[in-house]
Amino acid sequence: MRLCRPLAAVLGGVALVLTTTGSALAADGTFVWVGPQGKAYALDNPPDNKCFDMAQEARGARNSTKKPLVVYTQKKCKGSATRLAPGKSAPSGARFASVIFNPR
């Protein structure tokens, strides 16, 4: 029983560190865009500095996260780049093929 309490305290501390670190490594909030046939799509709390390729038509990016993002005209975060500050939107018809959140 004496070993269980210190072990539980250590595990609880590790869990607390992991939960607070995880939020620091993500762009808190939601990234929203329009896909085929005008359907809205969203990605919640995307990870920082990771490039995402769109699987289908994507346009009208809206950055509702707390960090900047960049949308690109080509996959693999290449081509013309448009930077969106937190709370900003690209023009509704502006198409993009990939996005990176909080780029370095």
C-alpha positions, -999 to +999 in steps of 0.1 A: +000+000+000+029+024+007+042+019-028+009+026-044+004+062-032+038+075-044+033+057-077-002+072-081+012+107-074+039+103-100+014+090-126-009+119-118+019+144-123+029+129-156-007+130-168-010+166-158+023+175-177+011+157-208-023+174-209-008+209-205+020+202-230-005+188-255-025+220-256+007+241-261+015+221-292-018+226-310-035+256-326-064+258-302-097+264-320-112+253-353-101+256-389-131+258-412-133+255-450-158+248-478-155+216-498-174+200-527-210+212-532-206+240-507-204+216-477-186+230-447-157+211-431-138+217-398-107+206-381-105+211-343-073+219-324-049+210-353-013+202-344+014+229-349+038+229-378+023+199-397+013+201-433-022+188-442-031+180-478-067+184-488-082+152-502-107+171-523-117+206-534-111+231-507-118+269-506-128+297-483-104+290-455-113+305-421-088+306-392-108+303-360-077+291-341-055+312-318-024+308-340-015+318-375-018+294-404-008+293-441-028+278-470-010+268-502-022+264-537-005+230-541-002+199-520+027+193-496+026+230-486+040+242-519+029+269-544+015+303-536+010+309-499-016+329-481-010+336-444-041+339-422-038+355-388-061+342-360-097+351-367-091+360-404-106+344-435-094+339-471-118+351-498-147+327-502-136+316-537-099+312-529-090+276-535-062+258-516-046+223-516-028+222-483-025+240-450+000+243-421-008+256-386+015+278-366+044+273-391+080+279-378 
